[in-house]
């Protein structure tokens, strides 16, 4: 991908502990750093608790209007 048109990404972190603030998010920042180093533009980092419904909801929300 050229620097003129970076690829845009959204990161979804799935963790009960991170979502409720009892654990630090180590994965999200690491993924963000790796993607930015590869030339991506990170549009959002979103955290959701574990569970099919909560993950499905955040994925639907993050995908809406994103291209």
C-alpha positions in Angstrom: 0.0 0.0 0.0 1.4 3.4 -0.9 2.0 6.1 1.7 -0.4 8.3 -0.2 -3.3 6.0 0.5 -2.8 4.2 3.8 -5.1 1.3 4.6 -7.5 2.1 7.3 -8.2 -0.4 10.1 -10.3 -0.7 13.2 -9.1 -2.9 16.1 -11.5 -4.8 18.3 -10.2 -6.0 21.7 -12.3 -8.7 23.2 -11.6 -9.1 27.0 -13.9 -9.0 30.0 -11.0 -7.7 32.2 -10.0 -4.9 29.8 -13.6 -3.9 29.2 -14.4 -3.6 32.9 -11.0 -1.9 33.7 -9.6 -4.6 36.0 -6.8 -5.5 33.5 -4.6 -3.3 31.3 -4.9 -3.7 27.6 -1.6 -5.0 26.3 -2.9 -6.6 23.1 -4.7 -3.5 21.6 -1.6 -1.2 21.8 0.7 -4.0 20.5 -1.6 -4.7 17.5 -1.9 -0.9 16.8 1.9 -0.5 16.9 2.4 -3.4 14.5 -0.3 -2.2 12.1 1.0 1.4 12.1 4.5 0.2 11.5 3.2 -1.7 8.5 1.6 1.5 7.1 -1.9 1.2 8.4 -3.9 4.2 9.7 -5.8 3.1 12.8 -9.2 4.6 12.8 -10.4 3.2 16.1 -9.6 0.8 18.9 -12.7 -0.6 20.6 -12.9 -2.9 23.6 -15.8 -5.2 24.3 -16.4 -7.9 26.9 -16.3 -11.6 26.0 -19.5 -13.2 24.7 -21.2 -13.8 21.3 -23.7 -11.0 21.6 -21.4 -8.3 22.8 -18.7 -9.2 20.2 -21.4 -9.4 17.4 -22.8 -6.0 18.4 -19.4 -4.3 18.3 -18.5 -5.9 15.0 -21.7 -4.7 13.4 -21.2 -1.2 14.8 -17.6 -1.0 13.6 -18.4 -2.4 10.2 -21.3 0.0 9.6 -20.2 2.6 7.0 -16.6 1.4 7.1 -14.9 0.7 3.8 
